[in-house]
Amino acid sequence: MLGGAADPRVAGLCASVGRLRDELDAYPAELRDRRIAEEALDALAAMATAGVPDVQELRFALLQVAGAVGSVSALSDSVAAVRHAVELFGDPAPTVPEPRPPEAGEHRRRTETADESR
């Protein structure tokens, strides 16, 4: 077994990257960003075979793949499989929390404090 192959997430990432690589190699049309996708897939494969990869690096490589070939419908299932495999390594990227509305009277207290300091 290579690297972290005992980890099912790593095995799933290797399998999904291999599938997308095979489909990309077989895709006959010229793709402007094919090389970028191939390099990102190589990076994903290298990270997976080295053990449990860094989540941020996985996400960056996935972003490159999606940007390069994500709009190719013939590859969409394989791109989605790689995305799913990457998501298994960590929580989704953090989102910006919704601002909370001020509690009753809080705005008035802040205004009064600001007036007093003048």
BAROKOL-82247 format. One line per 8 residues: their letters; for each residue x, y, z of N, C-alpha, C, O. Coordinates in steps of 0.05 Angstrom, whole numbers, padded with zeros to 5 digits, always signed. Layout:
# residues N
a) X Y Z X Y Z X Y Z X Y Z  ...
# end
This chain:
# residues 118
mlggaadp) +00017 -00024 +00000 +00000 +00000 +00000 +00017 +00025 +00000 +00038 +00026 +00014  +00009 +00045 -00016 +00024 +00070 -00017 +00013 +00089 +00003 -00012 +00091 +00007  +00030 +00105 +00016 +00022 +00127 +00033 +00000 +00119 +00052 +00003 +00099 +00067  -00022 +00133 +00052 -00044 +00128 +00070 -00066 +00112 +00058 -00089 +00117 +00063  -00059 +00092 +00041 -00079 +00077 +00027 -00098 +00062 +00046 -00119 +00054 +00038  -00090 +00058 +00071 -00108 +00045 +00091 -00131 +00064 +00098 -00152 +00054 +00107  -00128 +00089 +00094 -00149 +00109 +00099 -00169 +00108 +00075 -00160 +00113 +00052  -00194 +00102 +00080 -00213 +00100 +00058 -00216 +00126 +00043 -00223 +00126 +00019
rvaglcas) -00212 +00149 +00056 -00214 +00174 +00042 -00192 +00177 +00021 -00196 +00187 -00001  -00168 +00167 +00028 -00146 +00168 +00009 -00151 +00150 -00014 -00146 +00157 -00037  -00161 +00126 -00008 -00167 +00107 -00030 -00189 +00118 -00048 -00187 +00116 -00073  -00209 +00132 -00037 -00230 +00144 -00053 -00219 +00167 -00070 -00228 +00170 -00093  -00201 +00182 -00059 -00189 +00204 -00074 -00173 +00193 -00097 -00174 +00203 -00119  -00157 +00173 -00091 -00141 +00161 -00113 -00158 +00150 -00135 -00152 +00154 -00159  -00180 +00136 -00128 -00198 +00125 -00147 -00211 +00146 -00164 -00213 +00144 -00189  -00221 +00167 -00151 -00235 +00188 -00166 -00217 +00204 -00184 -00224 +00212 -00206
vgrlrdel) -00192 +00209 -00174 -00173 +00224 -00190 -00165 +00206 -00214 -00163 +00217 -00237  -00161 +00180 -00210 -00154 +00162 -00232 -00176 +00161 -00253 -00171 +00160 -00277  -00201 +00161 -00244 -00224 +00160 -00263 -00225 +00185 -00279 -00228 +00184 -00304  -00222 +00208 -00266 -00223 +00234 -00281 -00199 +00236 -00300 -00202 +00245 -00323  -00176 +00226 -00291 -00152 +00227 -00309 -00157 +00210 -00334 -00151 +00218 -00356  -00169 +00186 -00330 -00175 +00168 -00353 -00195 +00181 -00372 -00191 +00180 -00396  -00216 +00193 -00361 -00236 +00206 -00378 -00224 +00231 -00392 -00231 +00236 -00415  -00207 +00246 -00378 -00195 +00269 -00391 -00176 +00260 -00414 -00176 +00272 -00435
daypaelr) -00161 +00239 -00409 -00143 +00229 -00430 -00159 +00219 -00454 -00150 +00222 -00477  -00183 +00208 -00449 -00199 +00197 -00471 -00216 +00219 -00485 -00227 +00214 -00506  -00218 +00242 -00473 -00235 +00263 -00484 -00222 +00274 -00509 -00200 +00285 -00508  -00235 +00272 -00532 -00222 +00278 -00558 -00219 +00308 -00564 -00202 +00315 -00579  -00236 +00324 -00554 -00236 +00353 -00561 -00212 +00367 -00549 -00202 +00359 -00528  -00203 +00388 -00562 -00182 +00404 -00552 -00193 +00421 -00529 -00214 +00434 -00533  -00180 +00421 -00507 -00188 +00438 -00484 -00166 +00458 -00478 -00143 +00451 -00475  -00173 +00483 -00478 -00154 +00504 -00473 -00137 +00500 -00448 -00113 +00505 -00447
drriaeea) -00151 +00491 -00426 -00138 +00488 -00400 -00132 +00459 -00393 -00130 +00453 -00369  -00130 +00442 -00412 -00125 +00413 -00406 -00100 +00410 -00390 -00100 +00394 -00371  -00079 +00424 -00397 -00054 +00421 -00383 -00056 +00429 -00353 -00045 +00416 -00336  -00071 +00450 -00348 -00076 +00458 -00320 -00090 +00436 -00305 -00083 +00429 -00282  -00111 +00424 -00317 -00125 +00403 -00304 -00107 +00379 -00300 -00108 +00366 -00278  -00091 +00372 -00319 -00073 +00349 -00316 -00053 +00354 -00294 -00047 +00335 -00278  -00042 +00378 -00292 -00023 +00384 -00270 -00036 +00383 -00243 -00025 +00373 -00224  -00061 +00393 -00241 -00075 +00392 -00216 -00082 +00364 -00208 -00081 +00357 -00185
ldalaama) -00089 +00347 -00228 -00095 +00319 -00222 -00070 +00305 -00213 -00070 +00288 -00195  -00047 +00311 -00225 -00021 +00300 -00216 -00016 +00308 -00187 -00007 +00292 -00171  -00021 +00333 -00181 -00017 +00343 -00153 -00035 +00328 -00134 -00026 +00320 -00112  -00060 +00325 -00141 -00079 +00310 -00124 -00070 +00281 -00119 -00071 +00271 -00097  -00061 +00268 -00141 -00052 +00240 -00139 -00027 +00239 -00121 -00025 +00221 -00105  -00009 +00258 -00124 +00016 +00258 -00108 +00009 +00262 -00078 +00021 +00250 -00061  -00010 +00280 -00073 -00017 +00285 -00045 -00030 +00260 -00033 -00025 +00253 -00010  -00047 +00247 -00048 -00060 +00223 -00038 -00041 +00201 -00033 -00043 +00187 -00012
tagvpdvq) -00022 +00196 -00050 -00003 +00174 -00046 +00017 +00180 -00024 +00031 +00162 -00015  +00020 +00206 -00017 +00039 +00213 +00004 +00027 +00209 +00032 +00042 +00212 +00052  +00002 +00204 +00034 -00011 +00201 +00060 -00035 +00219 +00061 -00046 +00228 +00041  -00043 +00226 +00086 -00066 +00244 +00090 -00057 +00272 +00082 -00040 +00284 +00094  -00070 +00283 +00061 -00061 +00308 +00050 -00072 +00332 +00065 -00091 +00330 +00081  -00060 +00355 +00060 -00068 +00381 +00071 -00094 +00389 +00057 -00096 +00390 +00033  -00114 +00396 +00073 -00141 +00402 +00062 -00140 +00427 +00044 -00153 +00427 +00023  -00125 +00447 +00052 -00124 +00471 +00036 -00111 +00466 +00009 -00120 +00477 -00012
elrfallq) -00091 +00450 +00008 -00078 +00443 -00017 -00097 +00426 -00035 -00097 +00430 -00059  -00112 +00408 -00022 -00131 +00393 -00038 -00152 +00411 -00050 -00159 +00409 -00074  -00162 +00430 -00035 -00182 +00448 -00045 -00171 +00466 -00068 -00185 +00471 -00087  -00146 +00474 -00065 -00134 +00490 -00086 -00132 +00474 -00112 -00139 +00484 -00134  -00123 +00450 -00110 -00120 +00433 -00134 -00148 +00427 -00146 -00151 +00427 -00170  -00168 +00422 -00129 -00195 +00418 -00139 -00205 +00443 -00153 -00218 +00440 -00174  -00200 +00466 -00142 -00208 +00491 -00155 -00196 +00493 -00183 -00209 +00502 -00202  -00170 +00486 -00186 -00157 +00486 -00212 -00171 +00467 -00231 -00175 +00474 -00254
vagavgsv) -00176 +00443 -00222 -00190 +00423 -00239 -00217 +00434 -00248 -00224 +00433 -00271  -00233 +00443 -00229 -00259 +00453 -00235 -00259 +00476 -00254 -00275 +00478 -00272  -00240 +00494 -00250 -00237 +00517 -00268 -00229 +00509 -00296 -00237 +00522 -00315  -00213 +00488 -00298 -00202 +00480 -00324 -00222 +00463 -00340 -00225 +00467 -00364  -00236 +00445 -00326 -00253 +00426 -00341 -00281 +00423 -00329 -00297 +00406 -00338  -00288 +00440 -00310 -00314 +00437 -00296 -00338 +00442 -00314 -00360 +00433 -00308  -00334 +00457 -00336 -00357 +00462 -00354 -00360 +00441 -00376 -00379 +00443 -00392  -00343 +00421 -00376 -00345 +00400 -00396 -00364 +00379 -00386 -00358 +00364 -00367
salsdsva) -00388 +00378 -00398 -00409 +00361 -00387 -00401 +00331 -00387 -00410 +00316 -00370  -00385 +00323 -00407 -00377 +00295 -00408 -00359 +00287 -00384 -00356 +00263 -00378  -00347 +00307 -00371 -00330 +00301 -00348 -00343 +00308 -00321 -00331 +00305 -00300  -00367 +00318 -00322 -00379 +00330 -00298 -00383 +00309 -00275 -00379 +00316 -00252  -00390 +00285 -00281 -00393 +00264 -00260 -00367 +00258 -00247 -00365 +00255 -00222  -00346 +00257 -00262 -00319 +00251 -00251 -00309 +00275 -00235 -00296 +00271 -00214  -00313 +00299 -00244 -00305 +00323 -00229 -00321 +00323 -00202 -00309 +00329 -00182  -00346 +00317 -00203 -00362 +00316 -00178 -00352 +00295 -00159 -00352 +00299 -00135
avrhavel) -00343 +00272 -00170 -00332 +00251 -00153 -00306 +00260 -00139 -00302 +00254 -00116  -00289 +00275 -00154 -00265 +00285 -00142 -00272 +00306 -00120 -00260 +00306 -00098  -00292 +00323 -00126 -00300 +00343 -00106 -00310 +00329 -00081 -00303 +00337 -00059  -00326 +00308 -00084 -00336 +00293 -00061 -00313 +00281 -00045 -00313 +00282 -00021  -00294 +00269 -00059 -00271 +00257 -00046 -00255 +00278 -00030 -00246 +00272 -00008  -00252 +00301 -00041 -00237 +00323 -00027 -00253 +00332 -00003 -00241 +00337 +00018  -00279 +00334 -00005 -00295 +00343 +00017 -00294 +00325 +00041 -00298 +00333 +00064  -00288 +00299 +00037 -00286 +00280 +00059 -00262 +00286 +00077 -00261 +00275 +00099
fgdpaptv) -00243 +00302 +00069 -00220 +00308 +00085 -00223 +00331 +00104 -00205 +00336 +00120  -00245 +00344 +00103 -00249 +00366 +00123 -00275 +00380 +00118 -00290 +00375 +00099  -00281 +00397 +00137 -00305 +00413 +00135 -00304 +00430 +00111 -00283 +00438 +00101  -00328 +00437 +00101 -00329 +00456 +00078 -00316 +00482 +00086 -00313 +00488 +00110  -00307 +00497 +00067 -00295 +00523 +00073 -00314 +00540 +00090 -00338 +00539 +00086  -00302 +00555 +00109 -00320 +00570 +00126 -00335 +00591 +00111 -00326 +00602 +00091  -00359 +00597 +00121 -00375 +00618 +00108 -00377 +00642 +00126 -00371 +00639 +00150  -00383 +00664 +00116 -00386 +00688 +00132 -00413 +00687 +00146 -00434 +00683 +00133
peprppea) -00413 +00690 +00172 -00438 +00688 +00187 -00456 +00712 +00181 -00447 +00734 +00175  -00482 +00706 +00182 -00502 +00728 +00178 -00500 +00747 +00202 -00497 +00738 +00225  -00501 +00773 +00196 -00501 +00792 +00219 -00527 +00789 +00235 -00548 +00785 +00224  -00524 +00791 +00261 -00548 +00788 +00278 -00560 +00815 +00282 -00546 +00835 +00284  -00586 +00816 +00283 -00600 +00841 +00288 -00595 +00850 +00317 -00592 +00834 +00335  -00593 +00876 +00322 -00589 +00886 +00349 -00612 +00878 +00367 -00635 +00877 +00358  -00606 +00873 +00392 -00627 +00866 +00411 -00643 +00892 +00417 -00634 +00914 +00413  -00667 +00888 +00428 -00684 +00911 +00434 -00670 +00930 +00452 -00659 +00922 +00473
gehrrrte) -00669 +00955 +00445 -00656 +00976 +00461 -00626 +00978 +00458 -00614 +00997 +00467  -00613 +00959 +00444 -00584 +00959 +00441 -00576 +00983 +00424 -00556 +00996 +00431  -00590 +00990 +00403 -00583 +01013 +00386 -00584 +01039 +00402 -00567 +01056 +00400  -00605 +01041 +00419 -00609 +01065 +00435 -00586 +01068 +00455 -00576 +01090 +00459  -00577 +01046 +00467 -00555 +01047 +00487 -00530 +01056 +00473 -00515 +01072 +00484  -00524 +01045 +00449 -00500 +01052 +00435 -00501 +01082 +00427 -00480 +01095 +00428  -00524 +01092 +00419 -00526 +01120 +00411 -00523 +01138 +00435 -00509 +01159 +00434  -00534 +01131 +00458 -00532 +01147 +00482 -00503 +01148 +00491 -00493 +01169 +00499
tadesr) -00488 +01125 +00490 -00460 +01124 +00498 -00443 +01142 +00479 -00425 +01156 +00488  -00449 +01141 +00453 -00434 +01158 +00434 -00439 +01187 +00440 -00421 +01203 +00438  -00464 +01195 +00446 -00471 +01223 +00452 -00457 +01232 +00477 -00448 +01255 +00479  -00455 +01215 +00497 -00442 +01222 +00523 -00412 +01227 +00519 -00401 +01244 +00534  -00400 +01213 +00501 -00371 +01216 +00497 -00363 +01241 +00482 -00340 +01248 +00481  -00382 +01255 +00471 -00376 +01279 +00456 -00372 +01303 +00473 -00367 +01325 +00463
# end
